[in-house]
Amino acid sequence: MRLLIVAVALLVRLALPSCAVPTKPDTKLQTMPDVLVWIDARNPHSAFVGIIYPKLVSRTEAETAVAALLRETGWVAQNINVSDGSATNPGEKPMTAVDFNTTAGLELASGYLPIEPIIKAFRNTNLMEIQYVLPQQFFFRGLGDYKNKYVQIKLVAGSNAYRYSIRVTDASFTNLNLPGPSTSSAQTPASPNSGYTVKVLIVLLAIITAVIVFMIARRATSAREK
C-alpha cells in the first residue's frame, strides 16, 4: 500500500490547486462506473494497477476479476491486496478495491494503450472506466473515440493522463478487433474541458482510494489491539 499512498498524495497535490467549480454539473462525471481500473505507469520498472468498485462485491468476485485481467493482459501481478469493505462503519459507503504492482506486460514505446484486454476481462459490466497515468515523455498513438456493435468508447486526453469510458452494449463478443496504433505523428488533441475532467477524475479516484487506505489501516490497527 505504500506506493498507493504516495500516488494519492502526489495526485491530490497536483490536481487540487487548479480545480474550479463548474457552472453546470458535469453529468459524465456524475455517472458512476461499475468499475474503475487505474494504471499508474510513471515508474518504468513497476506499474501500479488499482481496481475500484464503488460498491461492495465479494472477495471471490474481486479475485476472479483480477485473474481474468491477468489472463487477458498477460500482466504478472505482485503484492495483490484486496479490501473487501469489512472495516466499514455504519453510515459509510461500502466499496471493494484491489491493487497490485506489475513489472511485465506494459509496453508503452508504441504509444498505444492496451484497453481491449481490460474490456474483455470486465465484459460483464455495463460501464467501466480505464485511467492511465503515464510519464510526461509518453507519446500517445492510441485509440480515440470508437463505436461498434459491442462497445461505445470515449477518450478524454490530458497531458499525461488518458481516461477511457467504455459502455458495453453487447457482451457476446470474443474479440473486439479494435484499431491498432495510429501512424499519425501528432498526439490526440485534448477536448476543451479535458484538463478539468481529468483533474477532477484524479481527485475522485484519490479520495476513493484514500478512504480504502484508511479502512485497511484501521482494520490492521484494530487487529493489533485485540
Secondary structure as the mmCIF struct_conf table of DSSP 4:
data_model
#
loop_
_struct_conf.conf_type_id
_struct_conf.id
_struct_conf.beg_label_comp_id
_struct_conf.beg_label_asym_id
_struct_conf.beg_label_seq_id
_struct_conf.end_label_comp_id
_struct_conf.end_label_asym_id
_struct_conf.end_label_seq_id
HELX_RH_AL_P HELX_RH_AL_P1 ARG A 2 ALA A 15
HELX_RH_3T_P HELX_RH_3T_P1 LEU A 16 SER A 18
HELX_LH_PP_P HELX_LH_PP_P1 ALA A 20 PRO A 22
BEND BEND1 THR A 23 LYS A 24
HELX_RH_AL_P HELX_RH_AL_P2 THR A 27 GLN A 30
BEND BEND2 THR A 31 THR A 31
BEND BEND3 ASP A 34 ASP A 34
STRN STRN1 VAL A 35 ASP A 40
BEND BEND4 ASN A 43 ASN A 43
TURN_TY1_P TURN_TY1_P1 PRO A 44 HIS A 45
STRN STRN2 ALA A 47 TYR A 53
BEND BEND5 PRO A 54 LYS A 55
HELX_RH_AL_P HELX_RH_AL_P3 ARG A 59 THR A 73
STRN STRN3 ALA A 77 SER A 83
BEND BEND6 GLY A 85 GLY A 85
TURN_TY1_P TURN_TY1_P2 SER A 86 ALA A 87
HELX_LH_PP_P HELX_LH_PP_P2 THR A 88 ASN A 89
TURN_TY1_P TURN_TY1_P3 PRO A 90 GLY A 91
BEND BEND7 GLU A 92 GLU A 92
HELX_LH_PP_P HELX_LH_PP_P3 LYS A 93 PRO A 94
STRN STRN4 THR A 96 THR A 102
BEND BEND8 THR A 103 GLY A 105
TURN_TY1_P TURN_TY1_P4 ALA A 109 SER A 110
HELX_RH_AL_P HELX_RH_AL_P4 GLU A 116 ALA A 121
TURN_TY1_P TURN_TY1_P5 PHE A 122 ASN A 124
BEND BEND9 ASN A 126 ASN A 126
STRN STRN5 LEU A 127 VAL A 133
TURN_TY1_P TURN_TY1_P6 GLN A 136 GLN A 137
BEND BEND10 ASP A 145 ASP A 145
STRN STRN6 TYR A 146 LYS A 147
BEND BEND11 LYS A 149 TYR A 150
STRN STRN7 VAL A 151 ALA A 157
BEND BEND12 SER A 159 ASN A 160
STRN STRN8 ALA A 161 VAL A 168
BEND BEND13 THR A 169 THR A 169
TURN_TY1_P TURN_TY1_P7 ALA A 171 SER A 172
BEND BEND14 THR A 174 THR A 174
BEND BEND15 SER A 185 ALA A 186
HELX_LH_PP_P HELX_LH_PP_P4 GLN A 187 SER A 191
TURN_TY1_P TURN_TY1_P8 PRO A 192 ASN A 193
HELX_RH_AL_P HELX_RH_AL_P5 SER A 194 GLU A 225
#
